[in-house]
Amino acid sequence: MKIRKANTRGVTKNDWIESHRTFSNNSYFDPKYISWGNLKVINDDTQQLGNMVPNHEHKNLDILGYLVEGELEHWDSLNNVDRAQPGQIQHMWCGKSIWHTEASVGTVPARYLQIWITPKDKYRNTEPYYEIIEKGPEFGPIDIELHQDITIKAGTLKGKKTIPVATKAYLYVVKGTIKGKDFELKEGDGAELDEDLVGLFDAHIVLIEE
């Protein structure tokens, strides 16, 4: 297990958004943390109420917006206007091009994970689309069609558990703690896994398997 502690992540902050970055992205660069396989980005963002991300373009990425707290309203160049809440995941297949913006519109600041995945070459420059996916609080797979051989599981686990890892996986702790024989993971920590993870869980986690 290779652990990335929360306090070692990159941080960008201004008066309307705070972003904690597990991998190099935009203004944050660390040659030790470029990506993990085809997982390009995990940004843990908190966007203040009433603020909107400037309209911008993406190409050839699967981008997930995993809502943790608050609400986000989404607009894009495909004429989608939608609102996402905790328990919902925004998914953009960016394909040949999509422009979008997100506004924090709930009663509390919107906290959400941005998860970016690099696709297989055969899908590049295909038609983009946007969807909202429902996900209950229990730990399990997100029912999503990605353009890469990746499975994403998420949810809450409590008690002593074993998470099987077939080949390799990246674990991100959204909330809570995981205690094992010789490790402890807390909110914002990440870990590269190459074997089954056994621990005492009281945590909301995201697990990306490749």
C-alpha positions as CSV (number, residue, x, y, z in Angstrom):
1,M,0.0,0.0,0.0
2,K,1.2,3.5,-0.9
3,I,-0.5,6.1,1.1
4,R,-1.0,9.8,0.0
5,K,-1.9,11.7,3.2
6,A,-4.5,14.5,2.9
7,N,-2.1,17.2,4.1
8,T,0.4,16.5,1.2
9,R,-2.1,17.2,-1.6
10,G,-1.9,20.3,-3.7
11,V,-4.3,23.1,-2.6
12,T,-5.7,26.0,-4.6
13,K,-7.9,28.5,-2.8
14,N,-9.7,31.8,-3.4
15,D,-12.8,33.5,-2.0
16,W,-15.2,31.2,-3.9
17,I,-13.7,27.7,-4.1
18,E,-11.1,25.6,-2.4
19,S,-9.6,22.6,-4.2
20,H,-7.5,19.8,-2.7
21,R,-5.7,17.9,-5.5
22,T,-4.5,14.4,-5.3
23,F,-2.8,14.5,-8.7
24,S,-1.2,17.3,-10.8
25,N,-3.9,19.5,-12.3
26,N,-3.8,23.0,-13.7
27,S,-1.8,25.2,-11.3
28,Y,-0.7,22.3,-9.1
29,F,2.1,20.2,-10.4
30,D,4.1,17.5,-8.6
31,P,6.2,15.1,-10.7
32,K,5.6,12.3,-8.1
33,Y,1.9,12.5,-8.5
34,I,1.0,12.9,-12.2
35,S,-1.7,10.3,-12.3
36,W,-2.5,6.7,-11.4
37,G,-2.9,4.6,-14.5
38,N,-5.8,6.0,-16.4
39,L,-7.1,7.9,-13.4
40,K,-6.0,11.5,-14.2
41,V,-7.6,13.6,-11.5
42,I,-9.2,13.5,-8.0
43,N,-10.0,17.0,-6.9
44,D,-11.9,17.5,-3.7
45,D,-13.6,20.8,-4.2
46,T,-15.7,23.0,-1.9
47,Q,-17.6,25.7,-3.8
48,Q,-19.1,28.6,-1.9
49,L,-22.8,29.4,-2.2
50,G,-23.9,31.6,-5.2
51,N,-20.7,31.1,-7.1
52,M,-20.3,29.7,-10.6
53,V,-17.3,28.0,-12.3
54,P,-16.4,30.0,-15.4
55,N,-17.6,28.4,-18.6
56,H,-14.8,26.2,-19.9
57,E,-14.2,23.3,-22.4
58,H,-13.1,19.7,-21.9
59,K,-12.2,17.1,-24.5
60,N,-11.8,13.3,-24.4
61,L,-12.3,12.6,-20.8
62,D,-14.8,10.8,-18.6
63,I,-15.5,13.4,-15.9
64,L,-17.5,12.5,-12.8
65,G,-18.8,15.1,-10.3
66,Y,-19.5,13.1,-7.1
67,L,-21.7,15.2,-4.8
68,V,-20.9,15.0,-1.1
69,E,-22.7,18.0,0.3
70,G,-24.8,20.9,-1.1
71,E,-26.2,21.2,-4.6
72,L,-24.7,21.9,-8.0
73,E,-26.6,23.3,-11.0
74,H,-25.1,22.3,-14.3
75,W,-25.2,24.0,-17.8
76,D,-23.5,22.8,-20.9
77,S,-23.1,23.3,-24.6
78,L,-25.4,20.4,-25.3
79,N,-28.3,22.4,-23.8
80,N,-28.4,20.4,-20.6
81,V,-29.6,22.2,-17.5
82,D,-29.8,20.0,-14.4
83,R,-29.2,20.0,-10.6
84,A,-27.3,17.4,-8.6
85,Q,-27.5,16.5,-4.9
86,P,-25.7,14.1,-2.6
87,G,-26.4,10.6,-3.7
88,Q,-26.1,11.7,-7.3
89,I,-23.1,11.7,-9.7
90,Q,-22.8,13.9,-12.7
91,H,-21.1,12.2,-15.6
92,M,-19.8,14.0,-18.7
93,W,-18.3,12.1,-21.5
94,C,-16.5,15.0,-23.1
95,G,-15.6,13.4,-26.4
96,K,-14.9,15.8,-29.2
97,S,-15.8,18.8,-27.1
98,I,-18.1,20.0,-24.3
99,W,-18.3,23.4,-22.6
100,H,-19.9,23.6,-19.2
101,T,-20.3,25.5,-15.9
102,E,-21.4,24.5,-12.4
103,A,-23.1,26.8,-9.8
104,S,-23.4,26.2,-6.0
105,V,-27.1,26.7,-5.4
106,G,-28.0,24.8,-2.3
107,T,-28.2,25.9,1.4
108,V,-24.7,24.9,2.2
109,P,-21.4,25.1,0.1
110,A,-21.2,22.4,-2.5
111,R,-18.5,19.8,-1.8
112,Y,-17.8,17.4,-4.6
113,L,-15.1,15.2,-6.0
114,Q,-14.0,15.7,-9.6
115,I,-12.8,12.4,-11.0
116,W,-11.2,12.4,-14.5
117,I,-10.5,9.3,-16.4
118,T,-8.5,9.1,-19.7
119,P,-10.3,7.0,-22.3
120,K,-9.2,4.3,-24.7
121,D,-8.0,5.8,-28.0
122,K,-10.9,4.3,-30.0
123,Y,-13.4,6.5,-28.2
124,R,-11.5,9.8,-28.8
125,N,-13.4,12.6,-30.5
126,T,-16.8,10.8,-30.4
127,E,-20.0,12.5,-29.5
128,P,-20.2,14.0,-26.0
129,Y,-23.0,13.5,-23.5
130,Y,-24.1,14.3,-20.0
131,E,-26.1,12.3,-17.4
132,I,-26.9,12.1,-13.7
133,I,-26.5,8.7,-12.0
134,E,-28.2,7.7,-8.7
135,K,-26.1,6.1,-6.0
136,G,-27.4,4.9,-2.6
137,P,-25.4,5.3,0.6
138,E,-24.3,1.6,0.8
139,F,-20.9,0.7,-0.6
140,G,-21.1,-0.8,-4.1
141,P,-20.5,-0.2,-7.8
142,I,-21.6,3.0,-9.6
143,D,-23.7,2.0,-12.5
144,I,-21.9,3.9,-15.2
145,E,-20.5,3.2,-18.6
146,L,-17.0,4.5,-18.8
147,H,-14.7,4.7,-21.9
148,Q,-11.9,2.8,-20.1
149,D,-11.5,-0.5,-18.3
150,I,-12.2,1.0,-14.9
151,T,-14.8,0.2,-12.2
152,I,-15.8,2.7,-9.6
153,K,-17.3,1.7,-6.3
154,A,-18.4,4.1,-3.6
155,G,-20.4,4.4,-0.3
156,T,-20.2,3.9,3.4
157,L,-18.7,0.9,5.2
158,K,-18.9,0.2,9.0
159,G,-17.2,-2.4,11.0
160,K,-14.4,-4.9,10.2
161,K,-14.4,-5.4,6.4
162,T,-12.2,-6.8,3.7
163,I,-12.2,-5.1,0.3
164,P,-11.0,-7.5,-2.3
165,V,-8.6,-6.1,-4.9
166,A,-8.2,-8.3,-8.1
167,T,-5.3,-6.4,-9.6
168,K,-4.9,-2.8,-8.4
169,A,-7.1,-0.1,-7.0
170,Y,-7.0,3.5,-5.8
171,L,-8.8,4.3,-2.5
172,Y,-10.0,7.8,-1.5
173,V,-11.5,8.5,1.9
174,V,-14.4,11.0,1.5
175,K,-15.2,11.0,5.2
176,G,-14.4,9.0,8.3
177,T,-11.6,6.6,9.1
178,I,-10.2,3.2,8.3
179,K,-7.9,1.5,10.8
180,G,-5.7,-1.5,9.8
181,K,-2.9,-3.5,11.3
182,D,-0.2,-0.9,10.5
183,F,-2.1,2.0,9.0
184,E,-4.8,4.6,9.6
185,L,-6.6,6.5,6.8
186,K,-8.6,9.6,7.4
187,E,-10.7,12.1,5.4
188,G,-8.8,13.2,2.2
189,D,-6.2,10.4,2.4
190,G,-5.6,8.2,-0.7
191,A,-4.0,4.9,-1.1
192,E,-2.7,2.8,-4.0
193,L,-3.7,-0.9,-3.3
194,D,-2.3,-4.0,-4.9
195,E,-3.8,-6.5,-2.5
196,D,-7.0,-7.0,-0.4
197,L,-7.6,-4.2,2.2
198,V,-8.5,-5.4,5.7
199,G,-9.5,-2.9,8.3
200,L,-12.0,-1.4,10.7
201,F,-14.2,0.9,8.7
202,D,-16.2,3.9,9.7
203,A,-15.9,5.7,6.4
204,H,-17.4,6.9,3.2
205,I,-15.0,5.9,0.4
206,V,-14.5,5.9,-3.3
207,L,-12.6,2.9,-4.8
208,I,-11.3,3.0,-8.4
209,E,-10.3,-0.4,-9.8
210,E,-8.3,-0.8,-13.0
